[in-house]
Amino acid sequence: MRIGTVATLVMLVLANLDVALAADPPKVQRVIALKEDVAVPDREGVMAKVEIPPGATEGKHTHPADAFAFVLEGEIVQEIDGKPTVTLKAGDVFHVPPNTVHCATNKGSVPARLAVVFVAEKGKPLTTPVK
């Protein structure tokens, strides 16, 4: 009887482990807070709130915009082509030039929250993934 119970428990643990491993990785959430024309022709200002859960990464991407970011909470590992990889924490700021490949990853245990302002080319997608 004990062997059957133990075997059943092992099977349940393994089945749940498979489900946990197959689960989607945490996803980055971006919310546009404001989008307005600016005084520069063919440009718009976009303010966004970004949340990167623990273990999540944005993946390499570009913006047709200057991006100015402020880390509100948590910390990220920031990779920007042509610059050294840095770890940024709450209170840190950074700039990503237009069309520059970059990627932020949260290797910490709490969500990372950022406020980002873009000065973007009108009519183009704000974010383009890089393969």
Rosetta blueprint (number, residue, H / E / L):
1 M L
2 R H
3 I H
4 G H
5 T H
6 V H
7 A H
8 T H
9 L H
10 V H
11 M H
12 L H
13 V H
14 L H
15 A H
16 N H
17 L H
18 D H
19 V H
20 A H
21 L H
22 A H
23 A L
24 D L
25 P L
26 P L
27 K L
28 V L
29 Q E
30 R E
31 V E
32 I E
33 A E
34 L E
35 K E
36 E E
37 D E
38 V L
39 A L
40 V L
41 P L
42 D L
43 R E
44 E E
45 G E
46 V E
47 M E
48 A E
49 K E
50 V E
51 E E
52 I E
53 P L
54 P L
55 G L
56 A L
57 T E
58 E L
59 G L
60 K L
61 H E
62 T E
63 H L
64 P L
65 A E
66 D E
67 A E
68 F E
69 A E
70 F E
71 V E
72 L E
73 E E
74 G L
75 E E
76 I E
77 V E
78 Q E
79 E E
80 I E
81 D L
82 G L
83 K L
84 P L
85 T L
86 V E
87 T E
88 L E
89 K E
90 A L
91 G L
92 D L
93 V E
94 F E
95 H E
96 V E
97 P L
98 P L
99 N L
100 T L
101 V L
102 H E
103 C E
104 A E
105 T E
106 N L
107 K L
108 G L
109 S L
110 V L
111 P L
112 A E
113 R E
114 L E
115 A E
116 V E
117 V E
118 F E
119 V E
120 A E
121 E E
122 K L
123 G L
124 K L
125 P L
126 L L
127 T L
128 T E
129 P E
130 V L
131 K L
